[in-house]
Amino acid sequence: MNAGAIAEALNVPAPSLSFHLKELTHAGLIEGHSQGRNVIYRANYENMQALIDFLLENCCAAEKCGSASNVVET
């Protein structure tokens, strides 16, 4: 999707979205490709899966994620 369509779908101001798209691109979680005067963004699923795998392995190693002991009552 182009940035305008993403901003409209998410109801996010264009400057805020631009910042987040830049950071996600820099992190390798999305890719932007020029198509005429527009940039079309798409998810980089391989890198997203690698991030999820890392988080599951390193953040949940001591306890199961979502276990009753990890739930904070409000």
CHARMM-style PDB file with segment names, atoms N, HN, CA, C and O in Angstrom:
ATOM      1  N   MET     1       0.853  -1.184   0.000  1.00  0.00      PROA
ATOM      2  CA  MET     1       0.000   0.000   0.000  1.00  0.00      PROA
ATOM      3  C   MET     1       0.893   1.239   0.000  1.00  0.00      PROA
ATOM      4  O   MET     1       2.026   1.206   0.479  1.00  0.00      PROA
ATOM      5  N   ASN     2       0.369   2.312  -0.537  1.00  0.00      PROA
ATOM      6  HN  ASN     2      -0.552   2.339  -0.926  1.00  0.00      PROA
ATOM      7  CA  ASN     2       1.122   3.556  -0.449  1.00  0.00      PROA
ATOM      8  C   ASN     2       0.819   4.225   0.895  1.00  0.00      PROA
ATOM      9  O   ASN     2      -0.148   3.865   1.567  1.00  0.00      PROA
ATOM     10  N   ALA     3       1.640   5.191   1.280  1.00  0.00      PROA
ATOM     11  HN  ALA     3       2.426   5.484   0.734  1.00  0.00      PROA
ATOM     12  CA  ALA     3       1.527   5.820   2.590  1.00  0.00      PROA
ATOM     13  C   ALA     3       0.170   6.472   2.803  1.00  0.00      PROA
ATOM     14  O   ALA     3      -0.376   6.412   3.904  1.00  0.00      PROA
ATOM     15  N   GLY     4      -0.379   7.089   1.775  1.00  0.00      PROA
ATOM     16  HN  GLY     4       0.065   7.138   0.880  1.00  0.00      PROA
ATOM     17  CA  GLY     4      -1.686   7.732   1.900  1.00  0.00      PROA
ATOM     18  C   GLY     4      -2.787   6.738   2.229  1.00  0.00      PROA
ATOM     19  O   GLY     4      -3.641   7.010   3.072  1.00  0.00      PROA
ATOM     20  N   ALA     5      -2.769   5.595   1.572  1.00  0.00      PROA
ATOM     21  HN  ALA     5      -2.075   5.374   0.888  1.00  0.00      PROA
ATOM     22  CA  ALA     5      -3.775   4.559   1.834  1.00  0.00      PROA
ATOM     23  C   ALA     5      -3.610   3.974   3.227  1.00  0.00      PROA
ATOM     24  O   ALA     5      -4.599   3.678   3.899  1.00  0.00      PROA
ATOM     25  N   ILE     6      -2.366   3.804   3.664  1.00  0.00      PROA
ATOM     26  HN  ILE     6      -1.563   4.044   3.119  1.00  0.00      PROA
ATOM     27  CA  ILE     6      -2.120   3.292   5.013  1.00  0.00      PROA
ATOM     28  C   ILE     6      -2.613   4.288   6.046  1.00  0.00      PROA
ATOM     29  O   ILE     6      -3.273   3.905   7.013  1.00  0.00      PROA
ATOM     30  N   ALA     7      -2.300   5.569   5.852  1.00  0.00      PROA
ATOM     31  HN  ALA     7      -1.764   5.881   5.067  1.00  0.00      PROA
ATOM     32  CA  ALA     7      -2.731   6.615   6.789  1.00  0.00      PROA
ATOM     33  C   ALA     7      -4.252   6.665   6.886  1.00  0.00      PROA
ATOM     34  O   ALA     7      -4.808   6.799   7.976  1.00  0.00      PROA
ATOM     35  N   GLU     8      -4.916   6.557   5.746  1.00  0.00      PROA
ATOM     36  HN  GLU     8      -4.464   6.447   4.860  1.00  0.00      PROA
ATOM     37  CA  GLU     8      -6.375   6.592   5.743  1.00  0.00      PROA
ATOM     38  C   GLU     8      -6.964   5.368   6.442  1.00  0.00      PROA
ATOM     39  O   GLU     8      -7.903   5.488   7.229  1.00  0.00      PROA
ATOM     40  N   ALA     9      -6.409   4.195   6.152  1.00  0.00      PROA
ATOM     41  HN  ALA     9      -5.646   4.098   5.513  1.00  0.00      PROA
ATOM     42  CA  ALA     9      -6.923   2.962   6.750  1.00  0.00      PROA
ATOM     43  C   ALA     9      -6.734   2.937   8.267  1.00  0.00      PROA
ATOM     44  O   ALA     9      -7.573   2.403   8.993  1.00  0.00      PROA
ATOM     45  N   LEU    10      -5.634   3.515   8.738  1.00  0.00      PROA
ATOM     46  HN  LEU    10      -4.953   3.949   8.148  1.00  0.00      PROA
ATOM     47  CA  LEU    10      -5.340   3.504  10.166  1.00  0.00      PROA
ATOM     48  C   LEU    10      -5.795   4.767  10.892  1.00  0.00      PROA
ATOM     49  O   LEU    10      -5.716   4.851  12.118  1.00  0.00      PROA
ATOM     50  N   ASN    11      -6.271   5.750  10.123  1.00  0.00      PROA
ATOM     51  HN  ASN    11      -6.335   5.682   9.127  1.00  0.00      PROA
ATOM     52  CA  ASN    11      -6.681   7.038  10.688  1.00  0.00      PROA
ATOM     53  C   ASN    11      -5.537   7.665  11.494  1.00  0.00      PROA
ATOM     54  O   ASN    11      -5.715   8.097  12.633  1.00  0.00      PROA
ATOM     55  N   VAL    12      -4.359   7.698  10.863  1.00  0.00      PROA
ATOM     56  HN  VAL    12      -4.215   7.348   9.938  1.00  0.00      PROA
ATOM     57  CA  VAL    12      -3.149   8.238  11.482  1.00  0.00      PROA
ATOM     58  C   VAL    12      -2.712   9.461  10.681  1.00  0.00      PROA
ATOM     59  O   VAL    12      -2.745   9.429   9.451  1.00  0.00      PROA
ATOM     60  N   PRO    13      -2.304  10.535  11.350  1.00  0.00      PROA
ATOM     61  CA  PRO    13      -1.806  11.704  10.616  1.00  0.00      PROA
ATOM     62  C   PRO    13      -0.574  11.344   9.778  1.00  0.00      PROA
ATOM     63  O   PRO    13       0.271  10.560  10.209  1.00  0.00      PROA
ATOM     64  N   ALA    14      -0.485  11.918   8.597  1.00  0.00      PROA
ATOM     65  HN  ALA    14      -1.172  12.555   8.247  1.00  0.00      PROA
ATOM     66  CA  ALA    14       0.603  11.600   7.666  1.00  0.00      PROA
ATOM     67  C   ALA    14       1.995  11.782   8.282  1.00  0.00      PROA
ATOM     68  O   ALA    14       2.842  10.910   8.089  1.00  0.00      PROA
ATOM     69  N   PRO    15       2.277  12.877   9.017  1.00  0.00      PROA
ATOM     70  CA  PRO    15       3.622  13.009   9.599  1.00  0.00      PROA
ATOM     71  C   PRO    15       3.961  11.883  10.585  1.00  0.00      PROA
ATOM     72  O   PRO    15       5.089  11.391  10.604  1.00  0.00      PROA
ATOM     73  N   SER    16       2.992  11.483  11.391  1.00  0.00      PROA
ATOM     74  HN  SER    16       2.076  11.883  11.375  1.00  0.00      PROA
ATOM     75  CA  SER    16       3.233  10.382  12.333  1.00  0.00      PROA
ATOM     76  C   SER    16       3.493   9.085  11.584  1.00  0.00      PROA
ATOM     77  O   SER    16       4.414   8.340  11.918  1.00  0.00      PROA
ATOM     78  N   LEU    17       2.683   8.821  10.577  1.00  0.00      PROA
ATOM     79  HN  LEU    17       1.935   9.426  10.306  1.00  0.00      PROA
ATOM     80  CA  LEU    17       2.850   7.608   9.797  1.00  0.00      PROA
ATOM     81  C   LEU    17       4.198   7.598   9.092  1.00  0.00      PROA
ATOM     82  O   LEU    17       4.872   6.569   9.058  1.00  0.00      PROA
ATOM     83  N   SER    18       4.589   8.710   8.541  1.00  0.00      PROA
ATOM     84  HN  SER    18       4.041   9.547   8.568  1.00  0.00      PROA
ATOM     85  CA  SER    18       5.866   8.810   7.840  1.00  0.00      PROA
ATOM     86  C   SER    18       7.012   8.438   8.771  1.00  0.00      PROA
ATOM     87  O   SER    18       7.922   7.709   8.376  1.00  0.00      PROA
ATOM     88  N   PHE    19       6.971   8.934  10.003  1.00  0.00      PROA
ATOM     89  HN  PHE    19       6.232   9.526  10.323  1.00  0.00      PROA
ATOM     90  CA  PHE    19       7.999   8.606  10.994  1.00  0.00      PROA
ATOM     91  C   PHE    19       8.031   7.101  11.238  1.00  0.00      PROA
ATOM     92  O   PHE    19       9.101   6.494  11.222  1.00  0.00      PROA
ATOM     93  N   HSD    20       6.875   6.501  11.461  1.00  0.00      PROA
ATOM     94  HN  HSD    20       6.005   6.994  11.473  1.00  0.00      PROA
ATOM     95  CA  HSD    20       6.812   5.073  11.772  1.00  0.00      PROA
ATOM     96  C   HSD    20       7.230   4.211  10.581  1.00  0.00      PROA
ATOM     97  O   HSD    20       7.917   3.205  10.757  1.00  0.00      PROA
ATOM     98  N   LEU    21       6.824   4.596   9.377  1.00  0.00      PROA
ATOM     99  HN  LEU    21       6.266   5.414   9.234  1.00  0.00      PROA
ATOM    100  CA  LEU    21       7.234   3.853   8.189  1.00  0.00      PROA
ATOM    101  C   LEU    21       8.749   3.895   8.021  1.00  0.00      PROA
ATOM    102  O   LEU    21       9.370   2.894   7.664  1.00  0.00      PROA
ATOM    103  N   LYS    22       9.335   5.052   8.278  1.00  0.00      PROA
ATOM    104  HN  LYS    22       8.831   5.865   8.568  1.00  0.00      PROA
ATOM    105  CA  LYS    22      10.795   5.189   8.179  1.00  0.00      PROA
ATOM    106  C   LYS    22      11.482   4.270   9.180  1.00  0.00      PROA
ATOM    107  O   LYS    22      12.457   3.601   8.839  1.00  0.00      PROA
ATOM    108  N   GLU    23      10.984   4.233  10.407  1.00  0.00      PROA
ATOM    109  HN  GLU    23      10.192   4.777  10.684  1.00  0.00      PROA
ATOM    110  CA  GLU    23      11.597   3.397  11.440  1.00  0.00      PROA
ATOM    111  C   GLU    23      11.404   1.909  11.146  1.00  0.00      PROA
ATOM    112  O   GLU    23      12.325   1.115  11.340  1.00  0.00      PROA
ATOM    113  N   LEU    24      10.218   1.530  10.682  1.00  0.00      PROA
ATOM    114  HN  LEU    24       9.471   2.175  10.525  1.00  0.00      PROA
ATOM    115  CA  LEU    24       9.972   0.131  10.332  1.00  0.00      PROA
ATOM    116  C   LEU    24      10.836  -0.302   9.151  1.00  0.00      PROA
ATOM    117  O   LEU    24      11.311  -1.437   9.109  1.00  0.00      PROA
ATOM    118  N   THR    25      11.039   0.598   8.196  1.00  0.00      PROA
ATOM    119  HN  THR    25      10.653   1.520   8.230  1.00  0.00      PROA
ATOM    120  CA  THR    25      11.914   0.311   7.062  1.00  0.00      PROA
ATOM    121  C   THR    25      13.351   0.143   7.541  1.00  0.00      PROA
ATOM    122  O   THR    25      14.040  -0.796   7.144  1.00  0.00      PROA
ATOM    123  N   HSD    26      13.798   1.058   8.393  1.00  0.00      PROA
ATOM    124  HN  HSD    26      13.239   1.821   8.716  1.00  0.00      PROA
ATOM    125  CA  HSD    26      15.158   1.000   8.938  1.00  0.00      PROA
ATOM    126  C   HSD    26      15.383  -0.301   9.715  1.00  0.00      PROA
ATOM    127  O   HSD    26      16.478  -0.863   9.681  1.00  0.00      PROA
ATOM    128  N   ALA    27      14.352  -0.777  10.410  1.00  0.00      PROA
ATOM    129  HN  ALA    27      13.463  -0.321  10.437  1.00  0.00      PROA
ATOM    130  CA  ALA    27      14.448  -2.017  11.184  1.00  0.00      PROA
ATOM    131  C   ALA    27      14.344  -3.254  10.301  1.00  0.00      PROA
ATOM    132  O   ALA    27      14.594  -4.367  10.765  1.00  0.00      PROA
ATOM    133  N   GLY    28      13.977  -3.074   9.036  1.00  0.00      PROA
ATOM    134  HN  GLY    28      13.774  -2.170   8.659  1.00  0.00      PROA
ATOM    135  CA  GLY    28      13.868  -4.194   8.122  1.00  0.00      PROA
ATOM    136  C   GLY    28      12.550  -4.945   8.216  1.00  0.00      PROA
ATOM    137  O   GLY    28      12.423  -6.042   7.672  1.00  0.00      PROA
ATOM    138  N   LEU    29      11.562  -4.364   8.904  1.00  0.00      PROA
ATOM    139  HN  LEU    29      11.665  -3.473   9.346  1.00  0.00      PROA
ATOM    140  CA  LEU    29      10.277  -5.033   9.061  1.00  0.00      PROA
ATOM    141  C   LEU    29       9.324  -4.757   7.903  1.00  0.00      PROA
ATOM    142  O   LEU    29       8.375  -5.510   7.682  1.00  0.00      PROA
ATOM    143  N   ILE    30       9.574  -3.682   7.166  1.00  0.00      PROA
ATOM    144  HN  ILE    30      10.344  -3.070   7.345  1.00  0.00      PROA
ATOM    145  CA  ILE    30       8.826  -3.388   5.941  1.00  0.00      PROA
ATOM    146  C   ILE    30       9.812  -2.952   4.872  1.00  0.00      PROA
ATOM    147  O   ILE    30      10.956  -2.607   5.167  1.00  0.00      PROA
ATOM    148  N   GLU    31       9.359  -2.972   3.635  1.00  0.00      PROA
ATOM    149  HN  GLU    31       8.429  -3.252   3.395  1.00  0.00      PROA
ATOM    150  CA  GLU    31      10.169  -2.523   2.506  1.00  0.00      PROA
ATOM    151  C   GLU    31       9.358  -1.526   1.703  1.00  0.00      PROA
ATOM    152  O   GLU    31       8.147  -1.684   1.548  1.00  0.00      PROA
ATOM    153  N   GLY    32      10.017  -0.506   1.196  1.00  0.00      PROA
ATOM    154  HN  GLY    32      11.001  -0.378   1.323  1.00  0.00      PROA
ATOM    155  CA  GLY    32       9.365   0.469   0.347  1.00  0.00      PROA
ATOM    156  C   GLY    32       9.955   0.433  -1.043  1.00  0.00      PROA
ATOM    157  O   GLY    32      11.176   0.441  -1.199  1.00  0.00      PROA
ATOM    158  N   HSD    33       9.102   0.392  -2.060  1.00  0.00      PROA
ATOM    159  HN  HSD    33       8.111   0.385  -1.932  1.00  0.00      PROA
ATOM    160  CA  HSD    33       9.545   0.358  -3.449  1.00  0.00      PROA
ATOM    161  C   HSD    33       8.870   1.482  -4.210  1.00  0.00      PROA
ATOM    162  O   HSD    33       7.655   1.661  -4.128  1.00  0.00      PROA
ATOM    163  N   SER    34       9.670   2.242  -4.954  1.00  0.00      PROA
ATOM    164  HN  SER    34      10.657   2.097  -5.021  1.00  0.00      PROA
ATOM    165  CA  SER    34       9.133   3.336  -5.754  1.00  0.00      PROA
ATOM    166  C   SER    34       8.319   2.788  -6.908  1.00  0.00      PROA
ATOM    167  O   SER    34       8.717   1.853  -7.603  1.00  0.00      PROA
ATOM    168  N   GLN    35       7.160   3.410  -7.082  1.00  0.00      PROA
ATOM    169  HN  GLN    35       6.837   4.170  -6.518  1.00  0.00      PROA
ATOM    170  CA  GLN    35       6.301   3.084  -8.215  1.00  0.00      PROA
ATOM    171  C   GLN    35       5.790   4.428  -8.730  1.00  0.00      PROA
ATOM    172  O   GLN    35       4.788   4.962  -8.254  1.00  0.00      PROA
ATOM    173  N   GLY    36       6.510   4.950  -9.711  1.00  0.00      PROA
ATOM    174  HN  GLY    36       7.324   4.516 -10.097  1.00  0.00      PROA
ATOM    175  CA  GLY    36       6.200   6.300 -10.176  1.00  0.00      PROA
ATOM    176  C   GLY    36       6.584   7.301  -9.090  1.00  0.00      PROA
ATOM    177  O   GLY    36       7.712   7.297  -8.596  1.00  0.00      PROA
ATOM    178  N   ARG    37       5.630   8.158  -8.726  1.00  0.00      PROA
ATOM    179  HN  ARG    37       4.714   8.162  -9.128  1.00  0.00      PROA
ATOM    180  CA  ARG    37       5.887   9.137  -7.664  1.00  0.00      PROA
ATOM    181  C   ARG    37       5.499   8.620  -6.290  1.00  0.00      PROA
ATOM    182  O   ARG    37       5.659   9.326  -5.294  1.00  0.00      PROA
ATOM    183  N   ASN    38       5.000   7.422  -6.225  1.00  0.00      PROA
ATOM    184  HN  ASN    38       4.870   6.848  -7.034  1.00  0.00      PROA
ATOM    185  CA  ASN    38       4.576   6.837  -4.955  1.00  0.00      PROA
ATOM    186  C   ASN    38       5.574   5.806  -4.465  1.00  0.00      PROA
ATOM    187  O   ASN    38       6.326   5.222  -5.246  1.00  0.00      PROA
ATOM    188  N   VAL    39       5.567   5.591  -3.152  1.00  0.00      PROA
ATOM    189  HN  VAL    39       4.956   6.065  -2.517  1.00  0.00      PROA
ATOM    190  CA  VAL    39       6.325   4.505  -2.548  1.00  0.00      PROA
ATOM    191  C   VAL    39       5.298   3.499  -2.055  1.00  0.00      PROA
ATOM    192  O   VAL    39       4.384   3.842  -1.306  1.00  0.00      PROA
ATOM    193  N   ILE    40       5.458   2.273  -2.478  1.00  0.00      PROA
ATOM    194  HN  ILE    40       6.201   1.994  -3.087  1.00  0.00      PROA
ATOM    195  CA  ILE    40       4.560   1.194  -2.074  1.00  0.00      PROA
ATOM    196  C   ILE    40       5.263   0.389  -0.984  1.00  0.00      PROA
ATOM    197  O   ILE    40       6.378  -0.098  -1.172  1.00  0.00      PROA
ATOM    198  N   TYR    41       4.593   0.262   0.151  1.00  0.00      PROA
ATOM    199  HN  TYR    41       3.688   0.658   0.304  1.00  0.00      PROA
ATOM    200  CA  TYR    41       5.165  -0.448   1.294  1.00  0.00      PROA
ATOM    201  C   TYR    41       4.570  -1.836   1.399  1.00  0.00      PROA
ATOM    202  O   TYR    41       3.392  -2.052   1.113  1.00  0.00      PROA
ATOM    203  N   ARG    42       5.414  -2.780   1.819  1.00  0.00      PROA
ATOM    204  HN  ARG    42       6.371  -2.605   2.051  1.00  0.00      PROA
ATOM    205  CA  ARG    42       4.930  -4.140   2.064  1.00  0.00      PROA
ATOM    206  C   ARG    42       5.703  -4.711   3.246  1.00  0.00      PROA
ATOM    207  O   ARG    42       6.827  -4.302   3.537  1.00  0.00      PROA
ATOM    208  N   ALA    43       5.074  -5.655   3.909  1.00  0.00      PROA
ATOM    209  HN  ALA    43       4.161  -5.987   3.673  1.00  0.00      PROA
ATOM    210  CA  ALA    43       5.685  -6.294   5.069  1.00  0.00      PROA
ATOM    211  C   ALA    43       6.817  -7.208   4.621  1.00  0.00      PROA
ATOM    212  O   ALA    43       6.748  -7.833   3.562  1.00  0.00      PROA
ATOM    213  N   ASN    44       7.859  -7.276   5.444  1.00  0.00      PROA
ATOM    214  HN  ASN    44       7.915  -6.768   6.304  1.00  0.00      PROA
ATOM    215  CA  ASN    44       8.938  -8.233   5.231  1.00  0.00      PROA
ATOM    216  C   ASN    44       8.707  -9.361   6.237  1.00  0.00      PROA
ATOM    217  O   ASN    44       9.210  -9.326   7.360  1.00  0.00      PROA
ATOM    218  N   TYR    45       7.935 -10.361   5.809  1.00  0.00      PROA
ATOM    219  HN  TYR    45       7.526 -10.389   4.897  1.00  0.00      PROA
ATOM    220  CA  TYR    45       7.501 -11.422   6.710  1.00  0.00      PROA
ATOM    221  C   TYR    45       8.664 -12.249   7.255  1.00  0.00      PROA
ATOM    222  O   TYR    45       8.605 -12.722   8.390  1.00  0.00      PROA
ATOM    223  N   GLU    46       9.709 -12.428   6.467  1.00  0.00      PROA
ATOM    224  HN  GLU    46       9.757 -12.044   5.545  1.00  0.00      PROA
ATOM    225  CA  GLU    46      10.863 -13.193   6.936  1.00  0.00      PROA
ATOM    226  C   GLU    46      11.503 -12.514   8.146  1.00  0.00      PROA
ATOM    227  O   GLU    46      11.805 -13.175   9.140  1.00  0.00      PROA
ATOM    228  N   ASN    47      11.710 -11.204   8.068  1.00  0.00      PROA
ATOM    229  HN  ASN    47      11.464 -10.667   7.261  1.00  0.00      PROA
ATOM    230  CA  ASN    47      12.308 -10.473   9.184  1.00  0.00      PROA
ATOM    231  C   ASN    47      11.357 -10.381  10.371  1.00  0.00      PROA
ATOM    232  O   ASN    47      11.795 -10.424  11.520  1.00  0.00      PROA
ATOM    233  N   MET    48      10.054 -10.254  10.101  1.00  0.00      PROA
ATOM    234  HN  MET    48       9.698 -10.218   9.167  1.00  0.00      PROA
ATOM    235  CA  MET    48       9.081 -10.231  11.195  1.00  0.00      PROA
ATOM    236  C   MET    48       9.100 -11.550  11.949  1.00  0.00      PROA
ATOM    237  O   MET    48       9.058 -11.563  13.179  1.00  0.00      PROA
ATOM    238  N   GLN    49       9.163 -12.662  11.221  1.00  0.00      PROA
ATOM    239  HN  GLN    49       9.197 -12.652  10.222  1.00  0.00      PROA
ATOM    240  CA  GLN    49       9.202 -13.975  11.870  1.00  0.00      PROA
ATOM    241  C   GLN    49      10.476 -14.140  12.680  1.00  0.00      PROA
ATOM    242  O   GLN    49      10.447 -14.712  13.770  1.00  0.00      PROA
ATOM    243  N   ALA    50      11.588 -13.649  12.162  1.00  0.00      PROA
ATOM    244  HN  ALA    50      11.611 -13.185  11.276  1.00  0.00      PROA
ATOM    245  CA  ALA    50      12.851 -13.720  12.902  1.00  0.00      PROA
ATOM    246  C   ALA    50      12.757 -12.932  14.205  1.00  0.00      PROA
ATOM    247  O   ALA    50      13.266 -13.376  15.234  1.00  0.00      PROA
ATOM    248  N   LEU    51      12.111 -11.768  14.171  1.00  0.00      PROA
ATOM    249  HN  LEU    51      11.697 -11.407  13.335  1.00  0.00      PROA
ATOM    250  CA  LEU    51      11.921 -10.976  15.383  1.00  0.00      PROA
ATOM    251  C   LEU    51      11.038 -11.713  16.379  1.00  0.00      PROA
ATOM    252  O   LEU    51      11.354 -11.764  17.568  1.00  0.00      PROA
ATOM    253  N   ILE    52       9.944 -12.281  15.909  1.00  0.00      PROA
ATOM    254  HN  ILE    52       9.688 -12.241  14.943  1.00  0.00      PROA
ATOM    255  CA  ILE    52       9.045 -13.030  16.790  1.00  0.00      PROA
ATOM    256  C   ILE    52       9.781 -14.215  17.400  1.00  0.00      PROA
ATOM    257  O   ILE    52       9.659 -14.467  18.599  1.00  0.00      PROA
ATOM    258  N   ASP    53      10.541 -14.944  16.592  1.00  0.00      PROA
ATOM    259  HN  ASP    53      10.640 -14.739  15.618  1.00  0.00      PROA
ATOM    260  CA  ASP    53      11.305 -16.082  17.099  1.00  0.00      PROA
ATOM    261  C   ASP    53      12.300 -15.640  18.170  1.00  0.00      PROA
ATOM    262  O   ASP    53      12.438 -16.298  19.202  1.00  0.00      PROA
ATOM    263  N   PHE    54      12.992 -14.529  17.925  1.00  0.00      PROA
ATOM    264  HN  PHE    54      12.880 -13.995  17.087  1.00  0.00      PROA
ATOM    265  CA  PHE    54      13.952 -14.004  18.899  1.00  0.00      PROA
ATOM    266  C   PHE    54      13.250 -13.646  20.205  1.00  0.00      PROA
ATOM    267  O   PHE    54      13.715 -14.007  21.287  1.00  0.00      PROA
ATOM    268  N   LEU    55      12.136 -12.939  20.100  1.00  0.00      PROA
ATOM    269  HN  LEU    55      11.758 -12.646  19.221  1.00  0.00      PROA
ATOM    270  CA  LEU    55      11.413 -12.534  21.306  1.00  0.00      PROA
ATOM    271  C   LEU    55      10.915 -13.743  22.087  1.00  0.00      PROA
ATOM    272  O   LEU    55      11.022 -13.776  23.313  1.00  0.00      PROA
ATOM    273  N   LEU    56      10.381 -14.722  21.397  1.00  0.00      PROA
ATOM    274  HN  LEU    56      10.294 -14.696  20.401  1.00  0.00      PROA
ATOM    275  CA  LEU    56       9.892 -15.920  22.076  1.00  0.00      PROA
ATOM    276  C   LEU    56      11.032 -16.679  22.751  1.00  0.00      PROA
ATOM    277  O   LEU    56      10.873 -17.186  23.861  1.00  0.00      PROA
ATOM    278  N   GLU    57      12.159 -16.755  22.092  1.00  0.00      PROA
ATOM    279  HN  GLU    57      12.288 -16.343  21.190  1.00  0.00      PROA
ATOM    280  CA  GLU    57      13.296 -17.500  22.646  1.00  0.00      PROA
ATOM    281  C   GLU    57      13.947 -16.764  23.809  1.00  0.00      PROA
ATOM    282  O   GLU    57      14.339 -17.391  24.794  1.00  0.00      PROA
ATOM    283  N   ASN    58      14.068 -15.449  23.708  1.00  0.00      PROA
ATOM    284  HN  ASN    58      13.750 -14.940  22.908  1.00  0.00      PROA
ATOM    285  CA  ASN    58      14.827 -14.695  24.698  1.00  0.00      PROA
ATOM    286  C   ASN    58      13.984 -14.025  25.775  1.00  0.00      PROA
ATOM    287  O   ASN    58      14.468 -13.805  26.885  1.00  0.00      PROA
ATOM    288  N   CYS    59      12.774 -13.708  25.477  1.00  0.00      PROA
ATOM    289  HN  CYS    59      12.381 -13.887  24.575  1.00  0.00      PROA
ATOM    290  CA  CYS    59      11.934 -13.019  26.456  1.00  0.00      PROA
ATOM    291  C   CYS    59      11.068 -13.983  27.254  1.00  0.00      PROA
ATOM    292  O   CYS    59      10.636 -13.656  28.359  1.00  0.00      PROA
ATOM    293  N   CYS    60      10.815 -15.138  26.721  1.00  0.00      PROA
ATOM    294  HN  CYS    60      11.166 -15.404  25.823  1.00  0.00      PROA
ATOM    295  CA  CYS    60       9.924 -16.096  27.371  1.00  0.00      PROA
ATOM    296  C   CYS    60      10.672 -17.353  27.786  1.00  0.00      PROA
ATOM    297  O   CYS    60      10.051 -18.382  28.053  1.00  0.00      PROA
ATOM    298  N   ALA    61      11.995 -17.284  27.844  1.00  0.00      PROA
ATOM    299  HN  ALA    61      12.500 -16.448  27.628  1.00  0.00      PROA
ATOM    300  CA  ALA    61      12.782 -18.479  28.119  1.00  0.00      PROA
ATOM    301  C   ALA    61      12.564 -19.007  29.532  1.00  0.00      PROA
ATOM    302  O   ALA    61      12.539 -20.220  29.741  1.00  0.00      PROA
ATOM    303  N   ALA    62      12.406 -18.114  30.498  1.00  0.00      PROA
ATOM    304  HN  ALA    62      12.426 -17.129  30.328  1.00  0.00      PROA
ATOM    305  CA  ALA    62      12.283 -18.542  31.890  1.00  0.00      PROA
ATOM    306  C   ALA    62      10.891 -19.074  32.206  1.00  0.00      PROA
ATOM    307  O   ALA    62      10.749 -20.014  32.987  1.00  0.00      PROA
ATOM    308  N   GLU    63       9.871 -18.483  31.610  1.00  0.00      PROA
ATOM    309  HN  GLU    63       9.986 -17.719  30.975  1.00  0.00      PROA
ATOM    310  CA  GLU    63       8.487 -18.878  31.886  1.00  0.00      PROA
ATOM    311  C   GLU    63       7.717 -18.932  30.581  1.00  0.00      PROA
ATOM    312  O   GLU    63       8.092 -18.300  29.593  1.00  0.00      PROA
ATOM    313  N   LYS    64       6.649 -19.685  30.592  1.00  0.00      PROA
ATOM    314  HN  LYS    64       6.344 -20.198  31.394  1.00  0.00      PROA
ATOM    315  CA  LYS    64       5.795 -19.727  29.408  1.00  0.00      PROA
ATOM    316  C   LYS    64       5.106 -18.383  29.241  1.00  0.00      PROA
ATOM    317  O   LYS    64       4.604 -17.810  30.208  1.00  0.00      PROA
ATOM    318  N   CYS    65       5.082 -17.885  28.021  1.00  0.00      PROA
ATOM    319  HN  CYS    65       5.490 -18.351  27.235  1.00  0.00      PROA
ATOM    320  CA  CYS    65       4.359 -16.636  27.749  1.00  0.00      PROA
ATOM    321  C   CYS    65       2.886 -16.831  27.999  1.00  0.00      PROA
ATOM    322  O   CYS    65       2.310 -17.849  27.617  1.00  0.00      PROA
ATOM    323  N   GLY    66       2.276 -15.856  28.640  1.00  0.00      PROA
ATOM    324  HN  GLY    66       2.744 -15.029  28.951  1.00  0.00      PROA
ATOM    325  CA  GLY    66       0.839 -15.904  28.870  1.00  0.00      PROA
ATOM    326  C   GLY    66       0.435 -16.815  30.001  1.00  0.00      PROA
ATOM    327  O   GLY    66      -0.753 -17.076  30.189  1.00  0.00      PROA
ATOM    328  N   SER    67       1.403 -17.308  30.765  1.00  0.00      PROA
ATOM    329  HN  SER    67       2.368 -17.096  30.613  1.00  0.00      PROA
ATOM    330  CA  SER    67       1.031 -18.158  31.894  1.00  0.00      PROA
ATOM    331  C   SER    67       0.363 -17.320  32.966  1.00  0.00      PROA
ATOM    332  O   SER    67       0.504 -16.097  32.982  1.00  0.00      PROA
ATOM    333  N   ALA    68      -0.348 -17.955  33.840  1.00  0.00      PROA
ATOM    334  HN  ALA    68      -0.464 -18.948  33.827  1.00  0.00      PROA
ATOM    335  CA  ALA    68      -1.099 -17.252  34.888  1.00  0.00      PROA
ATOM    336  C   ALA    68      -0.175 -16.392  35.749  1.00  0.00      PROA
ATOM    337  O   ALA    68      -0.600 -15.343  36.235  1.00  0.00      PROA
ATOM    338  N   SER    69       1.058 -16.802  35.948  1.00  0.00      PROA
ATOM    339  HN  SER    69       1.403 -17.654  35.553  1.00  0.00      PROA
ATOM    340  CA  SER    69       1.983 -16.025  36.780  1.00  0.00      PROA
ATOM    341  C   SER    69       2.435 -14.743  36.093  1.00  0.00      PROA
ATOM    342  O   SER    69       2.939 -13.837  36.758  1.00  0.00      PROA
ATOM    343  N   ASN    70       2.265 -14.646  34.771  1.00  0.00      PROA
ATOM    344  HN  ASN    70       1.856 -15.381  34.231  1.00  0.00      PROA
ATOM    345  CA  ASN    70       2.659 -13.441  34.036  1.00  0.00      PROA
ATOM    346  C   ASN    70       1.537 -12.433  33.913  1.00  0.00      PROA
ATOM    347  O   ASN    70       1.766 -11.318  33.446  1.00  0.00      PROA
ATOM    348  N   VAL    71       0.328 -12.793  34.319  1.00  0.00      PROA
ATOM    349  HN  VAL    71       0.141 -13.699  34.699  1.00  0.00      PROA
ATOM    350  CA  VAL    71      -0.826 -11.922  34.155  1.00  0.00      PROA
ATOM    351  C   VAL    71      -0.884 -10.956  35.342  1.00  0.00      PROA
ATOM    352  O   VAL    71      -0.825 -11.356  36.505  1.00  0.00      PROA
ATOM    353  N   VAL    72      -1.004  -9.672  35.000  1.00  0.00      PROA
ATOM    354  HN  VAL    72      -1.052  -9.347  34.056  1.00  0.00      PROA
ATOM    355  CA  VAL    72      -1.115  -8.649  36.032  1.00  0.00      PROA
ATOM    356  C   VAL    72      -2.573  -8.260  36.141  1.00  0.00      PROA
ATOM    357  O   VAL    72      -3.190  -7.862  35.154  1.00  0.00      PROA
ATOM    358  N   GLU    73      -3.122  -8.373  37.330  1.00  0.00      PROA
ATOM    359  HN  GLU    73      -2.620  -8.697  38.132  1.00  0.00      PROA
ATOM    360  CA  GLU    73      -4.521  -8.013  37.529  1.00  0.00      PROA
ATOM    361  C   GLU    73      -4.627  -6.511  37.741  1.00  0.00      PROA
ATOM    362  O   GLU    73      -3.781  -5.893  38.387  1.00  0.00      PROA
ATOM    363  N   THR    74      -5.700  -5.934  37.174  1.00  0.00      PROA
ATOM    364  HN  THR    74      -6.388  -6.436  36.649  1.00  0.00      PROA
ATOM    365  CA  THR    74      -5.928  -4.507  37.346  1.00  0.00      PROA
ATOM    366  C   THR    74      -7.095  -4.230  38.228  1.00  0.00      PROA
ATOM    367  OT1 THR    74      -7.420  -3.069  38.474  1.00  0.00      PROA
TER     368      THR     74
END
